[in-house]
Amino acid sequence: MCRFAAVFAVVGLFCASTSLGQGQRFFQYNDGSSVEFAHIPSAGQKNMMPGCAVADFNRDGFQDFFVCGSERVADALFINNGDGTFTNQATEWGVAVMHTCVGVSAGDYNNDGWIDLYVTSHGVGDNPATSPNKLYRNNHGQSFSDVAAEAGVADTSLQPDSYGSAWGDYDLDGDLDLAIGAWATGSNRGNRLYRNNGDGTFTDVTIAMLGADIGQMWGFTPRFVDLNHDRWPDLLFVSDFASTRYYQNMRGTFQRRTTEAGLGYETNGMGCTIGDFNNDGRIDVYVTSIYYPGNPAWMRGNAMYINQGAGQFQQVAAAVGTQIGGWGWGTAACDFDLDGDQDILETNGWSNYPFLYEQCYLYVNRLVDSGRLMFSEQAIARGIDFYGQGRGIGLIDFENDGDMDVVITGFGEAKRMFLNAAPASNPGWLRVFLRDGNQPGVAPDGFGAYVRTRVGSRTQARYMDGAPSFLSTSELSAHFGFGEVDTVDELRIEWPNGGLTVLRNVPTRQTLTITAQPTANRDCLGDLTRDGRVMLDDVYEMLIAYGSVAGDDAFRDDGDFNRDEQITLTDLARMIANFGAECSD
């Protein structure tokens, strides 16, 4: 390990003689004492924890992170000092609790502009009643208050089995709903879906929305993500023992479509990440599992689901080089080397052979070089030398330099931080944060929005869903790499309420914060960009959607004027006839 200044000295020497992509490397980071933290489990504690969550809790422009503790070491909250150091302020913020902390997710549930935390707990002595799950309300960047009981989300399970949680606006009403995974079956109330009532409380809608068979699921990692590009977030529960469930959002209700969509192939679903891995504009899904050819039940390994459009997926992990990952847990997708495609980091390990002291895996995406989707494993070569009981992963650009750093938590081990040293060739990047602007139908921090870039004919897509993985969440940004590109031709934000923000000729190597703007009347014929007028930008949007049908990624229901579920010449002609019109709210 090395101090902050020493790390940069080493990075500078290394990068001076290397090229883009190949020069990218991680260095284990510790500034001396401010980020020291070791998970110390109690006797008999399950070894499927702990997690972490990254967010800017005091809104000072620097990312902080929360780490789960145990009955023997209190939970920690590391506040970023902005100078490459952190201070554990868990006591000052009121979260230094000693309990069997399992997982944590970040999201502004009460729409007050401050990011809150949901923490799952197995209590003390494996009794959830002694320390239930916690909803920490952020008191304007000064402290947290546990309001889980009054909000109705404290006692989510009858047994110590709550694991991952995720935030998302499934009903598009502008506030964040909550999903919780539980590793149990039968009569236990573990896996839950809570609708946000908008007044600081939640309603349990699990059975009404998902059905009674939710109890058949050994849930680990839930996430809200719009997988069929209709703006309505679907719900994916990545689960153990071949019990993964995919629920398609039918505009406010859910329909189970796991098999029909081609999902649920993995035998032991643990962690999950999403990304546009082949740069086709659609969101793909990666799921960690177990790979061990000596056991027929563990031979499938990780799953990579490539989005084929219209809500259909193809499982290709073996073909693209991501199947073999040992005993996988947390995972995160990110363009670590800033070359224009998303890589995948996975942490692994179990308590016995052959998974004891197992390495992390870094699958480097070779799409840009090869023209086809293919990954190569390079964790050790690029400095991620974590061996052991890895569990959670949080992505954090803690020094605001445009390349994403990593926090890894481990069971019974010290958490690790890895500083990302991007290539010396100074590749282009963008880091985009979203704000709802108090606009109807837009959730805090842009949850549910698509962020897209275009450089020439090359496109990239990101989806803002809070980045839940196994027990953990990453910073709430959309991050892109562009190689040697200095200017992005187009940056598009497709807001979940149907609004659209388009920026052109955007310089790279910067962090942007983009706020949703008021949208014109959704019934104004032809105003697809919601700027109050029917202009050339609207025609451009219509041409993108032209020829698509309902279920296609390009299809826009607000451009289907005659409601025949296809975008045809008839729709285009009606738009052109209304060209130049002014729209009123």
N, C-alpha and C positions, 0 to 999 in steps of 0.2 A: 504494500500500500504506500501511498505517497500523498503529500499535501497538495493543495490546489495549485499553487504556483509551480511546484515540481512536476505535477502532471502535465501542465501546459508546456514546460520545457522539453519533456520527453516527447510529447505529441509533435511539437514543432520539428524536432530532429527526425522523427520517423516519417512525417509527411513530406519533408523537403525532397525526398528522393523517390516518391511514389506517385502513381497516377490515379485518376478518378476510379472509384470503385475498389480497386486493389489496394489503395492507400487507406481506406477506412479501417479503423481499429478501435477497440474499447480498452479502457484502462480502469482497473478497480480503483475506486475513489474513496478517500477518507481524509477529511481536513484536520484530523487529530483526535477530536472527541465529540464534535457536535452531532454526528449522525450514528454514534455507536448505539446498537440495540441488538439484544439477543433474545430469541424466543426460548423460554424455559418451560416445558410442559410439566403438568402435574402427573403424578403416578396414575397410570391407566387411561390417560387421555387419548382419544382417537387421534391418529396421526395424519388427518386430512385437512390441516390448517397450518398456518394462519394466512390472512390476506392483507391487502393494503389499498389505499385510495389516494389518488393525486388530484389536487385542485388548488386554485388560488383562493384560499379561505378568507384572507383579509383584503382581497381585491387590490393589492399593491403592484400587480403586474408581474409577480414572481410566483412560481408554482411551489406549493407546500405538499406535504403528504402525511397521512395517518397510517400507523402500523398496528395491527392487532397484537395484543399481548396474551397473557394467560393468568391463571390463579397465582402464579409466582412472580410475574413481572407485569406492571401496569401497561395499558395501551399507551402508545406514544403519538404525539402530534409534532412533527418537525416543521417549524415555520422558517421559510426561506428569508435570510437576512439580506439578500441581494448582492452579496459580495463573494459568493461561492461557499458560504457556510450556512448552517442551520442551527436553530435552537429548539430543543424539545420543550414546548410550552403546554404540554398536556395538562399539567396541574393548573396553570393560569387559566386555561380555557375550559376546565371542568370535565376533562375526559380521561383523567389518569385513573382508570378503573381496573381493578384486578378481578378477572373473571375468565372463563374459557371463551375468549373472543375468537370468532370463526372467520367471518368475512365482512366486507364493508363496501358500500357504493356511495357515490357522491351525486347530488342533484338538488336544485333549488325547488323544493316541493311546495313552498308557500308563496312563490312569485314575488319575493321582496328584494331580489337582486343579490342575495347572499347564499352561497352554496352550502347545503346541509349534508348530513351524513346519516346513512342507515347502517347499523351494525348488528349482525346476527351473533347470538350468544348461546352457549350451552350452559350458562349459569355457573354456579359453584358446586363442585361435586356431582357434575352431570345432572343437575336439577335446574331446568330453565326458570322455575318459579323464583329461585334465589337471585337471579340476574337476567331478566327477560331481554329480548331484542330491544335495541335502542334507536330512537329517532332523535338525532341531535340537531335541534334548530340552531342555526347560526345567528347569534345576536350582534349583527352588524359588524362582523369582523373583530369582535372583542372576546367572545366566549361562546360556548355551546350550552344548551339546556336540553335535557332528555324529556321529550314530550310524547314519547311513544304510547304511553297509557291513554292519555286524553285524545290522541289522534286515532286510537283503535288499532295499532299495529305492533303492540308489545308481545302479546301472547299468541303468536301465530301458530304454535305447535304444542302438542301435548307431550312431546318427548324431546330430548336434546338432539335435534336432527336438522335444524335450519342451517343452510350453507350459503349459496350465492344469492344476491339480490340485484335487481336492475330497475332503472327508472325509464319511463317512456309515456308518451301521450297517446294512448291507443284510441281514445274517442275524439281526438282533435279539438278539445275544448280549451286548450291553452295551458293546462296544468299537468304536472307529472303524476302518472299512476305508478304503482309499485307491484313488482312480481318477486316472489321469494321461492327458491328451490329448497327441497327438503329430502334428505337421503333416508326415506322410509316409505313403507306402504301400508295398506289396510285402512283401519279406522282412524289413524292419526291424521290431524288436520295440517300436515306439513306444507305441501306445495300450495301457494296462495297467489291470488290476484286481487289487488285492492284498487278500487276506483277512487281517485281524488275528488272530494266533494267541493273543493274550492274554498273551504272555510277553515282549513287546518285539520280536518278530519278525513277519514277514509271509510269506504264501505267494502266489505268482503263480498266480491261478486264471483268467486271461484266456481262454484257449482253452476250458477246461472250462465256463465260465459264459457266455461271449459268442460263442464260435465263431471259426473261422479267418478269417472275412471282416472281422474287426476291422481287419485290415491294409488294407482298402479305404477307410478313413476318414481324412480329413485333419483330425484332431481339434484343437480349440482349447480348448473349455470343457466339461468334464464336471461333472455334479452329480447327487447322490442326492436324489430328491424323490418323495414319495408322491403321485402324480398321480391315483390312483383311490381314495384314501381307504380303504385296507384295512390300514393301519399298516405295510406292507412297502415300504421305499423303492425306487422304481424308479431306473433309471440312464439319464440323458439325456446324450449326447455331442453338443454343438453343434459343427458341423464345416464346413469350407470345401468349395467345389466340389460343392455339393448332396449331401454325404455325411453329413449329420446322422443319428444313430441314436437310437432310443428303445427301451430294453429294459425290458419290464414284469417286475417282480419276482413270481415265481410261488411265493412263500413260501420263499425261499432259493435259488432258481435263477432264471434270466432267460430271457425269450422276446422276440425282436425283433418289435416291433409298430409301427414308425414309420408306415407307410402306413395301417394299419388304424385307428390312433388319430387320424389327421388331422394329424400333425406332419411336419416336414421340408420345408415349403414353400419356405423361404428358399434362395436360390442360393448365398450365401457366408456361412454361419453363423460369427459371430465371438464375440460376447459374449452373455450370457443373464442374465435376472433373472426372478424369479417374484413373484406377488402376487395378492391377491384384488381385482382391479381393478374389478369390478362389484358387490362386496359381496354376493355370493350364497353365501358360505361355501366356495366351491371355489377351488383354487389354479390360476391362469392362468399362462401362459408368454409372455415377450417375448424375442425374439431379434434382435440387431443383424446387419445385412448391408450390402450396397452398393446404393445407388440412383443410377442415372445413365441417363436415358432415351436418351442417345445410343448406348448399347451394349445390344443385346438381352439379353445375358447378365446385365446388372445392372439390369434394370427392375423386378424384384420388390420390392427394398428390404427393410426390416425386416418381421418377422412378429410378429403378436399373436395368440396362440392362447387363445381363451376356452374354459374347461372346461365341457363340456356334461353332465358326470356320466358314470358308468360307463366311464371311461377314454376318452372321446371329446372331440375339440377342434374348434373352428371358427376358421379364420384370418380376421381382420377388420381388419388393420392399416390398409388404405386407408380403410375405412368409419369408423374411429374417429380418424383423424388422426395415426397414428404410423408410417406407411410411409416417408415421405421423410426420411431422416436422413443422406444423403451416404454417406461411407465410415465405417460405424459400427464401434466397438470395445467398450470397456467400457460397462456400463450398471448402473443400480441403481434399485430401486423403493422409494419412501418417501413418506409423507405430509408433504412438506416444509412446507406451509402449515397443517398441523394442522386441516384442515377436514372430515376424515372419509373421505377417499378417497386412494388411493395414486397419486402422480405418478411419472414416469419421467425419469431423467437419463441422457444418453448422450454419450460423448465420441468424437470423430471425427478424421479427417484422413489424408492420404497425401502422398507426396512430389512429386506433380505435379498439373497442372491436370486437372479443376476442384476437386480436393480439398485443394490446398495452402492453408494458413492457414484451414482450415474451422472454424467455430464449434462449440461444444458445443450440444446440444439439450436443452431442458427441456420435456417434455410435461406440462402441468398438467391434471390430471383434473378434468373438469367434471361428474362424476356427481352430486354433491350438489345442484348448481344446476339441472341439466337433467333429472334423473331417468333419463337414458339415458347409456350409456358414450360419452364424447367427450373428446378431448384438444385443447389448444391450445398451440402452441410459444411459450415465453416466456423462453428462456435469457437473452438480452441484456437484456430488460426487467427481469428480476429479478436481474441482477448477475453471472450466470455468463458473464463475458466472456473465456473461454479460447479462443484461436484457435491452431491449429497441429496438432502431431502427438500428440494425446491418445491414451492407450492404456488405462490402468487407472483404476478408481474404487473408493474405499473410503469407506463411510459411518462417521462417528465423531461422537458427541456429546461433544466433548472437554472442554466446560466443565460437563457434567451439568445443562443447563438445559431439557432435554426436546425441543429441536428439533435435527434432525440436520444436522451440518456435513459437509463434503466434502473429501476428498483426491483430486487428479487427478494421475496421472503422465503424462509425455510422452516420446516418443523424441527424444533429443538436446536436451531442454529442461528448464528448472527445473520441479520439481513445484510444484503450486499447492494452497493451502488456501482454502476459501471458508467464511466464518462465516455461519451461517443466523440471520437476524434475524426471528423470528416476529412476527406482528401484535401491536400494543400492546393489543389487546382481551383478552390473556391467555387464549388458548384452552386447552381441556383436552387432556391427553395422558397416556399411560402408556408406560413403558419397562420391559419385563419380561425379566429374566435367569432362567435355569433352572439348577438343580443336580440331579445324579442321585441324591444321597443314598445312594449305594452300593446302590441297588435293582436287583435282577436285571432284565435286559432294558431298562435305561435307560442310554443312552450319555452321556458327559460333556457338560455344558452343555445338556442336553436335546435334542441332535440327534435329529430324527425326531418331535418333538412338535408338535402343533397347538396354537396359542394363539388363543382366540376371545373376542370381547367382544360384549355386547348392550346397547344403550341403546334402550329401548322395543322397537320391531320392527326396528330397524336393527342389523345384525350386521356384524362384520368378522372376517377370519381371517388368521393368519400361520402360516408353517411354518418351523421351526427346522432349517436345513440348512447353516449356516455361511456363507450368502450368497456363494457363489462367483460371480464374473463373469469377464470376460476377464483372466486372469492375476492376479486380485486377490480378496480377501475383505473383508467389512465386519465391524463389531462384532457379537458373538454375542448379539443381543437381538431381542425382538419389540417393535416400536415402533408406537404408534397415536396418531392425532389424533382429537379429538371436537368441534371447534368450541367452542360456548359451553356445553358440558356439564361439570358439576361432579362428577357421580357416575355411574359405570358400573353398570348393573343387575346384570350378571353377567360374570365373568371365568372362563373355562374353560381348563384345560390338559388335553389328551388325550395322555397319555404313551404312548410307543411300545410299552410292555409291556401296554397295555390299561387301566392305571390312569387315574383321573380325579380332578382337583382342581377344585373349584368355589368361587369367592369371590363374594359378593354385596354390593351397595352399596359398591363400591370407589371412594374419592375419586380424582379425576384429579389431574394435575400432580405425579406422583411416580414414582420408580424403585422397582420391586419385585424382590426375588430370592425365587423360589419353589422349594422343594426337594421332590422326589418322596418320597412317604410309602410305608411298607410296604403292600402290597396283600394282600387276603385270597385264599384259595384260588380260582383261576380257575374251578374246577368247581362252586363254590357257586351253586346255581341261583338266578338273579335278582339277585345282588349286582353290578350293573353298575358301581357307583361304587367298588367294591373297598374298602369301609370296614368289612367284616366283618359287615354286617347288610343285610337286605332291607327298605328303608324307602321313604318317599315320593319321595326323590331318585331311587331306582332306577326307580320307576314313571314318573317324569317322563322319564327317559332312554329308557324303553321306548316311551312315547308319541311321542317325537321320531322313533324308528325305525319306528313302526308303519306298515305298508303298504309298506315298502321291500322290495326284493329284492336278492339278491347282485349287487354291481356298483354299486348306488346309493350316493350319498355318505352317506345316513342309515343304511344297513344296518349292523347290528352282529351279527357272527357269534356273540358271546357271549350274545346275546338270542334267537338262533335255536335254541331248545331241542330241537326235533324234527328239526333238520338238514335242512329241506326248502328251504333257501336263500331263505326269505321270512319276514318278521315279520308274523304273523297273530294273530287273536283267540285261537287255541290257545296261542301263546306268551305272550300277555298274561295269559290265564287261569291258566297254570301259575305265572307270577310272583306273581299276586295270591294264589294258593293257598299260596305260600311266604312271604307277607308277614309281617314281624316275626321271621323266623328269624335266629338267630345263626349265623355261619359260623366255622369253625376252619381254620387253615392246614394 
